[in-house]
Each structure stands twice: as C-alpha cells, then as structure tokens.
Amino acid sequence: MYYKEQRYEKAKSSTLASTHTVELPDTGLIDTISLHFAAVNASAVYNDPPAAIWQNISKIEVIGDTDKTLFSLTGQCAIAKAFRKMRSLPPFTHNGYGSKTQHQDIPILFGRKSHDGKYALDLSKWDKVELKVTNVFSSTYWSSLSMETKLHTIEDSVEAHPKFLKQWEYQADKPSAAGDYVRPKLPTKGLLRTLMI
C-alpha cells in the first residue's frame, strides 16, 4: 500500500458568486481531496482590503449519488477541521492590496488525519460522486478566482476501507439576543466522533 498525490483538475477559472462542480473518478480510495484557491484582488482595493479566501467559500460539499452528503462544511469550518487534524493551518498567503493574488489550500480529509490508513472514501460504493464548491466572492473586492483539485489516493491496498468520516454542519442556530441559550439536539443514530462548536 502506498499513497499517491495527483492533480485531478488543473487550476480552472471559477465564476464569482457561483458553484464550481467537479465529478470525481468512478473508482479509487480517496484519503484526502486538496483544494488550492487563487484569487486576485480588485485593482481599486487599498483602504478597504478584502477578507481572506476561506471567508468567501460558503460551502464545500462532496455528494454521492446526487443526494447523499459525504462532506459539507463552510470554508471557515473546513479550515478549523483541518487545523485540528493536521495540528497546523493549511498553507495560505493573504495580500490586502489592489491586484495582488491571494492563495489558500483547503484539505478535505476522510480519515482521522492525513494518511490515516484505516478510513478512506471508496468511490466504487457510489454511482457518482461530485465535489461542489460554492463561493460568495464579490466583484467589488475581487477580479478573478481559480481552483485546482488534487486527489490523495491509496494505491495497491490489500485491506478493505469500508468506512470514512462524514463531516457536516449539523445545526447553524445562533442566539437570537445577548444572553440567550442555544440548545442543539444531537443526532440519535450513528456514532459521533467529534463535535465542533
């Protein structure tokens, strides 16, 4: 068994404030999907710099068979999840000046860590698996956006990888006023590994 990193989709232009969809291979064991974003600031941005790239990624989803959620987090939550698993922030560059390019890597890990060896997403269990990335970039602050997709796969494995860690935003409730409480009800089925608030 060994791990292979390959560029699945080279840097491809994405429309601002839209959803970019990538259909993943029919077979294979995916340990991690690595997304690399490059966004160019609008030329007039000086005193009012744009936010970081991850703040403009409203949802990253991996969907199986059109309606099964395998992964679904905002850019901010995906970065926080990756930080917890990697024990460091994914690589990024932040430039707050006009016409400068910002970069951000966001990994989607299907195991407890990178190169888990036990948990992985087996693409053969689904008829079709799609990666969907929705952004809310505004042309006021940005002039262009591109995304590159890399797959980290497990090759020549004699072991079965029947399980992966599903990660999704379960509840997005916020207190309605200062001092209010939010009492979320947790799922009643399945095994809960991590709860991130």
Salt bridges, closest charged atoms under 4 A:
GLU5 OE2 - LYS150 NZ 3.64
GLU5 OE1 - HIS152 ND1 3.82
GLU9 OE2 - LYS12 NZ 3.98
GLU9 OE1 - HIS20 NE2 3.02
ASP67 OD1 - LYS68 NZ 3.20
ASP105 OD1 - HIS36 ND1 2.43
ASP116 OD2 - ARG112 NE 2.72
GLU130 OE2 - LYS128 NZ 3.69
GLU130 OE1 - LYS132 NZ 3.97
GLU148 OE1 - ARG7 NH1 3.59
GLU148 OE2 - LYS150 NZ 3.97
